[in-house]
Amino acid sequence: MNILIWLVVGGLIGWAASMFMRTQEGILLNVVVGIIGAALGGWLLSPLVGVSTINQSNFSVPSLLVSFLGAVLLLLIVHFARRGTRG
């Protein structure tokens, strides 16, 4: 059951990040962005603020915020990588 909740919350975080960044992503990509973004947020942001992410089964408001910021950061990285390849 935790995996299902993890996928749903990851999808919602990915969707919120794509709405914030004004990108059009599909449902599957939103889930991927949410989960990988949470991992990125856990790797980069968690040590700075001392909060775990949804990937560590912590569903608190600070962990959702760190996961969201990680997803936004991931979308920024993808945006700049795509922009650099278009000449």
Long-range contacts (C-beta under 8 A, 24 or more apart in sequence): 2-57, 5-59, 6-35, 6-54, 6-55, 6-57, 7-31, 7-35, 9-34, 9-54, 9-59, 9-64, 9-67, 10-34, 10-35, 10-38, 10-54, 10-67, 13-37, 13-38, 13-54, 13-64, 13-67, 13-68, 13-71, 14-71, 16-68, 16-71, 17-68, 17-71, 17-72, 17-74, 17-75, 18-75, 20-72, 21-72, 21-75, 21-76, 21-79, 23-75, 23-79, 33-71, 33-74, 33-75, 34-67, 34-71, 36-71, 36-74, 37-67, 37-68, 37-70, 37-71, 37-72, 37-73, 37-74, 37-75, 38-66, 38-67, 38-70, 38-71, 39-70, 40-70, 40-71, 40-73, 40-74, 41-66, 41-67, 41-68, 41-69, 41-70, 41-71, 41-73, 42-66, 42-67, 42-70, 44-70, 44-73, 45-69, 45-70
